[in-house]
Amino acid sequence: MSTAEVRPPLPPFTRESAIEKVRLAEDGWNSRDPERVSLAYTLDTQWRNRAEFAHNREEAKSFLTRKWAKELDYRLIKELWAHGDNRIAVRYAYEWHDDSGNWFRSYGNENWEFDENGLMFNRYACINDMPIKESDRKFHWPLGRRPDDHPGLSDLGL
């Protein structure tokens, strides 16, 4: 594996390095750039996302392309739930709207497993979508990275 495919922080994770890994994942997903995000996963990554499965990096990238074509103005917050050795569990919420202007807040949990180079090889996600009014949105930063001073999930009561 080339050094370009090393993604610190590396396992085994401490609480601090797990929190850093979660924030880096959040930042990547908030870029809404399928190519950039896909590089955090092994070539043979295995995903379960709702009822969809990806069996490699290219399938994950295709999934992300479809996702962000549907989930418009996507903004995500992830929070560490637990960690150990090469595994991290997170909870998250994201807000988005469809092409008809209907807003949603999607809540989920993910279990992640990493290789020795810090690339994710297993990702298991469970997600529920809740319709919301635009006036009930809580994620109000410009598209892209969540500002450091924006509240996290616990601070928002989510």
N, C-alpha and C positions, 0 to 999 in steps of 0.2 A: 504494500500500500504506500502511496506517495505521501510525502510530508504535507502536501496540499490537502490531504484527507484526514488530517488530525484536527479535531474540534475541541479545544479546551473549554472549560475545565474537564479533566479526565477522571474516570472512576479510579479508586473508590471515592465516593462523594462524602464530604463533610456537610454539615448544615449550610455553611457559607457557600461552598462550591455548588451545592444543589440549588440554592437560591439564585446564584449567578447563572447556572445552566437554564433555569426556568425563565429568567428575564431575557436571556439571549434568544430562547425559543419564542417568547412573546414578541420580542422586537422583530424577529424574522417573519413571523406570521403577519404582523401588522404592516410589513412592507408589501404584502399581497403580491409578492414576486415568486411564482412557482419554481423558477430555476434556482434562485437564491435559497429558498426554503428547502428544496429537495437535496441540496448539497450537505445538509445536516444528517442525512440518513445513509445507511450502508447501501451498496448496489443491490443487495438481496433483501432489503428491508421488508418486513411483514407488518401490514396494517389491518386493523378492523376499525372502521369508522361508520357508525350507524349500521346499515345493511350492506355496506360496500367494503370490499377487500382489495388491498394492493399487495402485490407479491414481489415488487422490486422498485427501485428509485424512479424509473420511467413511469410506471403506473401511478406512483404517488404524485409525481409532477402533473400527470394528466388529471388526476383527481383534483388537485389544487387549482388547476386552470379552470375546470368546470365549476368548482366551488365559488371562486371569486368572480366568475361571470354571472353567477346567480345571486350571491350574497353581496349586495352593493353597499358602499360606505361602511365596510366592515371595520370594527374596532374591538380589540380583544384585551382582556386582562387575565393573566394566569397567576396562580398562587401555589406555592409548595404545600403539599399535604403531608408527605412522608418521603423518606429516602433511606437507602441502605446499599452498601457496596456499589453495584453498577445499575441500580434501579432508582427511579424517581416516580412518585405519584403526585399529580397536580389536580387541582380543581380550577375551573375557569368559567368565564362568562364572556360572551361577545354580543354586540348589537349590530344589526344590519337591516336593510330593507330590500324588498323584491322590486321588480321592474314596474309594479303597480303602486309603489309607495307605501306598502304595508310594512310596518316595523316589527321586529322580533328581538327578543333577548334569548340567546341560546345558552343553556347551562350545561356543563359537562365535567367529566372526570376522565383523566387519562393515566394509564400506566405505561411507563417507558422503561426500556432496557437498552443499555449501551455496550458497545464493544470497547476494547482497551484503548482505542484511538478517540473515544468520545463521540462516535457516530451512533445514532440510534438504529438498532436493528429490529426492535419490536415496539409497536405503538398500538395500544388498545384504547379506543375512545367510546364513551357512552355520552349521548347528547340528547337534550330535550329542548324544543323550541317553544317559547311562550310569546304569543302576540302581545305587543305593547302599543300604546299610543306614542306618537312622536314626542309629545310633551312629557312622557314618562322616562325618556332616555336619560341615562346617567353618564355616558361616555361622550364627552364633548370636547375632544381635542382635535386639532387638524389631522387629517389622514396621515398615517405613518406611525412612528414610535410614540408610545405613551409618554408624556412628560414625567420627569422624575417626581415632580410635586403633585401629580394627579393621584387621588386616593386609589388604593387597591381594593380588592373585593371585600375584605373584612371591614375596612374603613367605610365602605359604602353600604354595609349591612347585607351584602349579597353572599 
